[in-house]
Amino acid sequence: EQYQSMQVTIGPVVAEESVTIRLRMIPGEGDQAVLENIIMHNVQGGTEQMIVSNEAQDIPWKVRQVVRFSEDQSETNFSFQLVDIPIKQAIKIAKFRQALSVGGTLTFEREDTDAEFGRTEVAPSRYNALDLEWMKVLEALEFIQRKTQVLFKSPQRIPVEELKNIMCLVEILETGRATMKPTELNFTASEARELLRKISEGQSLKLEHYADEWIFRVLGKRVSLGPVLIACDKLTVTSEDIDEVEKTLKSANPDDPIPVRLSPSSGFALEAKYLQWLCAEESSLILANPFVRATTLKNLLQMLLDAAKKSDGIVDSRTFLELLEEAQKESGRNGIVVNPLRGATTTDLTSAIDVLSTELDLQTRLLLRHSLLTPT
């Protein structure tokens, strides 16, 4: 449901042209819930009654009061928009609805003086209870929003796979790590046969994959988790997957890609570690990993190389070296998650230069080698 409406009768009341109020639900058990900053305006006046409402206000809870002067009471209708609203507001409404379903005392208060000007008793179960699983989803989205600064709105519905995705992201932001499913890689036919031979001999594979940025998608939003290291010391191919690979190999051409699913050996896990969300000590240990150091340096130099290319695709050597000089200056700043130029060893640097050698002329390679190997 996208909207929900309710009606109560309260008394006595305060009839004014404009007043800012709050609704407070005090349940028989559990926490109080409050909806505040409700700016009520006189929308229809008369000698016997007056109608005040916040219908023009841009908030997802609406209140409409019909004040009868002779009876010194009012009939109050309030409604909630539940879908496509900011998560923080959705949580406020969800908590208010939950408190209403428990039953208790609903009070109306002025915000300028905190004075209570009306109350009514709400019977237990008069209003439907909130789906607690839905509340967990809203709180999970609010947690993700607070940690990543990516804003969400309350969805109308969430498929099961999307829900798993949300909870997985919460785990990553809380722990800095996630257990990955078996991964599928493509091999050539000869590589696949060689891999199966090694597996049959009891050998295993070690996997290390590093990325400078890992993007997680939640409800259509891109959530950047920063750098990640995915690793497993022992990967193998299960007997079921071996059968599938052998079937594929029977009809495969030599150049056809052969998908092979790799699973962690018993006692091992394929784990992703997100440096930005780990403790500083563990992040530092990962950044000291020679494979990670070499990969981050190569990625940085490749990015600078691409930025220095002219419209014809040829690298402008002067631009490249200027960008490198700026990057070296930046590497001395604190607060940067990954500083591949800070503390890089000679081996790291020369290996990175060799990777780029095919796109640089000899003079630029020599200048690059001198620039990287000269302490700043």
Secondary structure, DSSP 8 states (H G I E B T S, - for coil): --EEEEEEEEBS----SEEEEEEEEEESSS--EEEEEEEEEEEE--SSEEEEE-TTSSSSEEEEEEEETTTTEEEEEEEEE-SSSBHHHHHHHHHHHHHHHH-EEEEEEETTT--EEEEEEE-TTSS----HHHHHHHHHHHHHHHHH----B--S---HHHHHHHHHHHHHHHHSEEE---EEEEE-HHHHHHHHHHHHTT--EEEEEEES--EEEETTEEEE---EEEEEEEEE--HHHHHHHHHHHHT--TTS-EEEEEEE-TT---EEEEGGGS-HHHHHHHHTSHHHHHHHHHHHHHHHHHHTB-TTS-B-HHHHHHHHHHHHHHTT-TT-S--TTTT--HHHHHHHHHHHGGGS-HHHHHHHHHHHHS--
